[in-house]
Amino acid sequence: MDTSWIGPFIFARVNDILRSLRYGILSLIVLFVVGLAILLTVDVPRAIR
């Protein structure tokens, strides 16, 4: 499944709704933090096996 459109879509929608690039960037930062939190829960040695 291709998810490369999610970041630009969220950025554009937030920017369109709130009329502020600052909040658009903030939404992308939140997206990255959520992704990092998910990655930190991965058991790497188990995933490698």
C-alpha positions in Angstrom: 0.0 0.0 0.0 1.4 3.4 -1.0 1.3 5.9 1.8 3.4 8.7 0.3 0.3 10.9 -0.2 -0.6 11.1 3.5 1.9 13.8 4.5 1.2 16.2 1.7 -2.6 15.6 2.1 -2.6 16.4 5.8 -0.3 19.4 5.2 -2.6 20.7 2.5 -5.9 20.1 4.4 -4.5 21.7 7.6 -3.2 24.7 5.6 -6.5 25.0 3.8 -8.6 24.8 6.9 -6.5 27.0 9.2 -4.9 29.3 6.6 -1.5 28.9 8.3 1.6 27.2 7.0 2.8 27.1 10.6 0.0 24.7 11.6 0.6 22.7 8.4 4.2 22.1 9.4 3.2 21.4 13.0 0.8 18.6 11.7 3.8 17.0 9.8 5.9 17.2 13.0 3.1 15.4 14.8 3.0 12.8 12.1 6.7 12.1 12.4 6.5 11.9 16.2 3.7 9.4 15.9 5.7 7.4 13.4 8.7 7.4 15.7 6.6 6.3 18.6 5.4 3.3 16.6 9.0 2.5 15.5 10.2 2.5 19.0 7.8 -0.3 19.9 9.3 -2.6 17.3 11.4 -5.5 18.6 14.2 -5.3 16.1 16.0 -8.6 16.9 12.7 -10.4 16.6 11.9 -8.6 13.3 15.2 -9.6 11.8 14.6 -13.3 12.5 
